[in-house]
Amino acid sequence: MKVTTSIKHGAEYLCTKFGDVVTAVQQVAVVKGLPMWEVERKIGPGISRRLIVSARSLMPVQSGVAST
């Protein structure tokens, strides 16, 4: 069962759980009404890890953040 969210396949998001930028791969489950997404996290050059996180922990990456 898929739940409609604003998460898009292939888009980059800031994962608040890790504090890193991740790429959304696909929605894999729904747990207690929350959609769970498989994401890919870049660890180093040529190294990545796939994890499953809730859609609630994914925030869109802000391009053009103003510096103070």
SVG drawing of the C-alpha trace seen along z (x, -y; Angstrom):
<svg xmlns="http://www.w3.org/2000/svg" viewBox="-2 -38 39 40">
<polyline fill="none" stroke="black" stroke-width="0.4" points="0.0,0.0 1.5,-3.3 0.8,-6.6 1.0,-9.8 3.9,-12.0 5.8,-14.8 9.0,-12.7 10.1,-12.2 12.2,-9.3 15.8,-10.5 15.5,-13.8 18.0,-14.9 16.9,-15.5 18.4,-16.4 18.0,-13.5 17.5,-14.9 18.3,-11.6 21.9,-11.7 22.4,-15.3 23.5,-14.3 22.1,-14.8 20.6,-11.6 19.0,-10.5 15.5,-9.0 15.3,-5.6 11.8,-4.2 9.0,-3.9 9.4,-0.4 6.7,-0.2 4.2,-1.9 4.7,-1.6 2.0,-2.9 0.7,-5.1 4.1,-6.7 5.7,-6.0 9.2,-4.5 11.7,-5.3 14.9,-3.6 17.5,-6.3 21.2,-6.3 23.8,-8.1 27.2,-8.9 29.9,-8.0 33.0,-8.7 34.3,-8.6 32.6,-5.6 31.1,-4.4 27.4,-4.6 25.0,-3.0 21.3,-2.4 19.1,-2.9 15.4,-2.9 14.0,-6.0 10.6,-7.6 9.4,-10.3 9.1,-12.5 12.9,-12.7 13.4,-13.9 13.5,-17.6 14.0,-19.2 17.5,-20.5 17.5,-24.3 19.5,-25.6 20.7,-29.2 20.7,-29.5 21.6,-33.1 24.8,-33.4 25.1,-35.9"/>
</svg>
